[in-house]
Amino acid sequence: MTDNDGLYRRDVLKAGGAAAALGLGGGEFLQGLAERGDETAASKHDTGIENYVGQNEVIQTVCSPNCRGKCPIDVHVRDGQVRKVEPHPPEDEQYKRACVLGLSHTQRVYDPTRLKYPMKRTDWSPDSPNPDGRGPDAEFERVSWDEALDLVADKMQSLKADHGAESILLHAGSGNYGQSGQAFSRLGSLFGTSQSAWGIDTNVGRGFNRVTGTGFFLPPTNEAEDWENANTIIVWGSDIFSSQFQMDASKVLDAVESGAKLVVVDPVYTTTASKADLWLPVRPGKDVHLALAMMHTVFEDGTYDEQFLRKRTTGPALVRKDTGDLLKSSTVFDDGSDDQVVAVERGSNTPVELEPETDGPYALFGEYTVDGIECETALTRLRDHVADYAPSKVAEKTGVDAENIRTAVRWLATRGPGGIAPSYAIGRYKHGHVFGQTYAMLLGLTGDYGRHGNIHAHHSGGASLSTGGWSAPEDADPGPSLYFPEYPDAILDGDPHKVRAVYSIESNMMGNQFPDRQRFRKAIKSLEMYVVADMHHTDTVQHADIILPAPHWFEQEDITSSWGSHPHISYRHKVQEPMWEARDDYYAIRGLAKRLGFGDYFPETKRELLRELASRDDAIDFETLFEQGTQKKQTVPIVKYTDAFPTDTGRIKMYDDDAPSEEGVTFDVPRPLEDRTADDYEKADEYPLMFMQKHSRFRIHSQYEMLNWVREVNPEPQLDIHPSDAKARGIEDGEYVRVYNDRGEMIVKAKYNEAFQPGLVNTDQGWWSRDYLKGHHNDLTHNEVSEVGQTMSFYDVRVAVEPAPDDLGTEKYESDNPRGTGAETSRAGGD
């Protein structure tokens, strides 16, 4: 279809009419959607399509960003345009949900920043990548889909021939919860490329996993419908009533209305804290100290769950004093096993094998000699360790009153089933994995596993489509995986291997969201090819060589897992055909597969792909799912942890004799380890303020940044700072400030905010480069990770703050700020 095709212009203008009817930017918005330079476009606008008289067609689909909603929604369409979005009840109607952002797709689907055509950077070619041309000043030219895919395939083939397939990295983010990632991984496995291994928000889950054998991100927890059965809920580091895009928050309120006690542990006085029975304002990075003080109180009060400890934990297991190892059955019994450990019977002191899920009269405390080997129980060792963390001793360090520490954990230990609901925030400190280990063991002491009313995370488990290894065929030869933090070293230094090209889908990470942003941008500049598929012209897209326009979710058929949300699988029906030349990621992936010799491995259509993937999940029927739109996955247990734990012993580890170590610290029991939050950190005087980037209620990571409705109430980034910290630096409320450290800087407006304790400042995450007068919040962050957690530590950051320069130009926020229905159209890539 050519630029001069009248039908093409009318299709574009039809979308513009929908935008105008919804108040999405008026004539300027319309002009952004039309071909630039087409002076006849506005005159061809058919005002009739704005007529609301008539019958809406209602199509059920799914909102699919990386939030905890995965909300089924109904989309009202009239005259070919999206008119309204509203929640749709899923099969189990108690999970009906939606948020304001999800209802704003009437703006997003027609936003002028949407990518319209395949593009190539004008000064890039496979043989002459000209890396200096990448970045904010890069210019692009329109190419056909065939030309774009030919260029990518040819470059992949030549790199494989010269440097091996692992020199190409297929990077998948989390911006779309459909099944294209399965196809992307399948292509990578067949071709042998490097592939993404996650490196964000896994700290807490990894630590929890060392104790229970379960967890990677946040651990599984009871489904939200069960939360009303909790008698005590400790929300730890989560503003669940503000930034969680789901109905789980309502389940917490249901529990509170039924008499549950709500405790919030957070350095910020959040919306959730304002609703709590007790707020514990912990200092940043001191969470492990606080949790150990809670353990101390449980031991001191004797409120631990003896039956649970005997039946489901290694609390009674004997620890050898000579080696620190658990005493193994093979050492004591002729027919014993190395996989089983030994306890002693209370009273008789007879050694016995400690089998999974057995409730014997095992001694929980004491020292014993077995076959001449001096031992003590694991619980004795843990009790002695936490003896140094009495609430009175840690109160000053943690910033939490000692009696409030005792009150919180006494509620948890004595009021019946409850739990701890942490967020990913605690894992955004370098050694956040230690907290995961600590609270898993604390809940082991109180027996809060496997019962109605138990909670282990601030969002429920949800359901995922089980595809049975389709992404890695048996005859494939997959290449290596790289954790996100490893990307820069691999690209720049060849460690652990050299990456020369990246193909990215569903992600604004490398150009905007990853920490130490300037190093990632330096890495991008060294690539021979950078391919980015996206819906919008993001910061990351601006650094690409090949741009592939992806459709809005309303324009692509898919199956959506609801991991971390509700126990349904959902069918994402197509609402309208893709606008302009946007194509489903699967279109590009299959097109590349055909060019690379793997076409037979991929079904011809997306529908066929979805049918094949659904057939691999015994709990899902494709036809039922297609017709209903949602299907509750009956195999998802409401209550978790009812079976033996997937550990070596089948029990929760109250002591780990095979624990990892780092920086001279071994985690056989939880030991606090801090980086920049440490009291003696070497640069604390130079950069005295801790800097965090909270999740915003106005964005989902960096998605929805461009929405005019949102920008009316959230127009620009700001620095939340306590008035005492601001006044000490001569900073007035609303004054622009320079925030800096030894990595970078940003200039934003200061906002007096007493919800943030002195010594802590914040800029909500998800803003793009264009939103800042200078710099970016991720120019301040670093990419240092712990050996154990391998997780980016966005909150383990220190900064200094001073008034911004007097000659600062603020015109962009005084005249052209992209907010309101009359806002100037943002730059749209491809026009």
Salt bridges, closest charged atoms under 4 A:
ASP3 OD1 - ARG142 NH1 2.59
ASP38 OD2 - ARG9 NE 3.24
GLU50 OE2 - HIS45 NE2 3.12
ASP74 OD1 - HIS88 ND1 2.78
ASP79 OD2 - ARG83 NH2 3.86
GLU86 OE2 - HIS76 NE2 2.87
ASP92 OD2 - LYS632 NZ 2.54
ASP123 OD1 - ARG121 NH1 2.66
GLU141 OE2 - LYS120 NZ 3.31
ASP146 OD1 - ARG595 NH2 3.13
ASP150 OD1 - ARG595 NE 2.70
ASP201 OD1 - ARG428 NE 2.96
GLU223 OE2 - LYS640 NZ 2.81
GLU225 OE1 - LYS632 NZ 3.62
ASP226 OD1 - HIS452 ND1 2.68
ASP248 OD1 - ARG97 NH2 3.80
ASP301 OD2 - ARG410 NE 2.72
GLU306 OE1 - ARG310 NH1 3.16
ASP322 OD2 - ARG320 NH2 2.88
GLU357 OE2 - ARG312 NE 2.86
GLU367 OE1 - LYS321 NZ 3.02
GLU376 OE2 - ARG381 NE 2.87
ASP384 OD1 - ARG383 NE 3.66
GLU403 OE1 - ARG406 NH1 3.11
GLU403 OE2 - ARG410 NH1 3.56
ASP448 OD1 - ARG451 NH2 2.79
ASP489 OD1 - ARG519 NH2 2.67
ASP493 OD2 - ARG519 NH2 3.49
GLU528 OE1 - LYS155 NZ 2.83
GLU528 OE2 - ARG500 NH1 3.53
ASP539 OD2 - ARG521 NH2 3.76
ASP545 OD1 - ARG121 NH2 2.70
ASP545 OD2 - ARG134 NH2 2.58
GLU555 OE1 - ARG114 NH2 2.75
GLU557 OE2 - ARG607 NE 2.25
ASP558 OD2 - ARG572 NH2 3.33
ASP558 OD2 - LYS606 NZ 3.11
GLU577 OE1 - LYS574 NZ 3.61
GLU581 OE2 - ARG142 NH2 2.70
ASP584 OD2 - LYS606 NZ 2.70
ASP617 OD2 - LYS633 NZ 2.67
GLU623 OE2 - ARG611 NH1 2.61
ASP656 OD1 - LYS653 NZ 3.88
GLU662 OE2 - HIS431 ND1 3.21
GLU662 OE2 - HIS433 NE2 2.63
GLU663 OE2 - HIS431 NE2 3.49
ASP668 OD1 - ARG671 NH1 2.21
GLU674 OE1 - LYS286 NZ 2.95
GLU674 OE2 - HIS289 NE2 3.22
ASP675 OD2 - ARG676 NH1 2.48
ASP679 OD1 - LYS286 NZ 3.03
ASP679 OD2 - LYS397 NZ 2.95
GLU705 OE2 - ARG711 NH1 3.26
GLU705 OE1 - ARG770 NH2 2.77
GLU716 OE2 - LYS749 NZ 3.37
ASP725 OD1 - ARG729 NH1 3.97
ASP742 OD2 - LYS683 NZ 2.67
ASP742 OD1 - ARG743 NH1 3.18
GLU745 OE1 - ARG738 NE 2.48
GLU745 OE2 - LYS774 NZ 3.07
ASP771 OD1 - ARG711 NH2 2.97
ASP779 OD1 - ARG517 NE 2.87
GLU784 OE1 - LYS430 NZ 3.98
GLU784 OE2 - ARG676 NH2 3.08
GLU802 OE2 - ARG738 NH1 2.94
ASP831 OD2 - ARG36 NE 3.84
ASP831 OD2 - LYS116 NZ 3.66
